[in-house]
Amino acid sequence: MTPLLRFDRVALRRGGRLLFEGLGLALGPGERLQVTGPNGSGKSSLIRLAAGLLREDRGCVERVKLALADDALALDRELPLRRALMFWNGAVDRSMEALGLTHLADVGVRLLSSGQAKRATLARVAASDAPLWLLDEPLNALDSESTDRLARVIEAHLASGGAVLAASHQPLPGEWPRLELGL
Amino acid sequence: MIGALILRGMRRGFTGAAWLPVAFFLLIATLMPFAVGPDARLLGRIGAGTLWIAALTAALLPIERLVEPDRADGVLDQLALHGMAEESVATAKIIAHWLTFAPLLLIAAVPASALLAMDGAGLARTEIALAIGTPALAALAVAVAALTAGLPRAGSLAGLLLLPLAVPVLIFGASVSGGGGNSALLLESATSMVLLAGSPFVTAAAIRATRT
């Protein structure tokens, strides 16, 4: 079984500060992992490193095609939500439905509340065909109903052989193995 | 994907303030007769140079909207995750920027040349020179926009960076407009090509360097 994401003795330094070193992890199909730790412990940096947007200082990172949802919206604010999502992926209807965004399809992205915007970034990830999902603080601004929706979307993705790496300082719904940073 | 990105750049350009650089271009052409007086012979002599300065400043206007919004909003990151090389992103941005400002500028050059009392031959030469030179201006604008993305007061810094780099195009372009002949045309084309070929790589390196 080849892992979808593998860290091999990885070290990352940001602004002269060593965030972690000798970090190893592997995520296979159907596996999930939550990265936890206090503010500034390097959760987001680890996600960006996994995405290939940062370069590791030592060690090596291997990854398959992935999708990322972080704080950045990356949707054109002047467009209606559905068209903005369709820039990234043609088939968005099912993921919009799954995250309860169908009734917002024609609403301009600039008018979305922060919780709706967060769901939109999650819908972009859910609409992609990438087997590996990277979620940075996926629960930020989500209400309890949206949290349940996200949990169902994640379960479905794992059941279809995908993998999820999520960084969050609060407990995620379901059983998540944890990787604690900043100890 | 690159086609979608070009279309997106044009849509954002035109729904933004695409008329602003053109209005600025015409404004400078309008102000010139007031500043130097209505002597048609003098205006005809300096007309071509005036249009070039106007084109240069017009290319500079939208520079803050070219790269920075996409960087701040994570669009550049998402494009990288979708497997698009930064060089392709840069090329798409250059093409989209050129398409949003250059054709309008070439049209606006017609009334502007009348305001500056230029003759038909002078206008024709200027149109050719602008058509060759504006891709280089677009390429420079995108590269400088990427280099200054995320910096405070990026707009004024971008002007300081871009204007010296644009001097070769300005010299040869204005020379073509002023009747410099074949060698000026070749030199302008060569400078334009160099800037156009180099800009995607500079832009891509700058985009990668802004990732934190």
Interface residues (C-beta under 8 A of the other chain):
Chain A: R48 A51 G52 L53 L54 K65 L66 A67 L68 D70 D71 A72 L73 A74 L75 D76 E78 F87 W88 R124
Chain B: A4 R8 R12 T15 A72 D73 G74 V75 D77 Q78 A80 L81 H82 G83 R211 T212
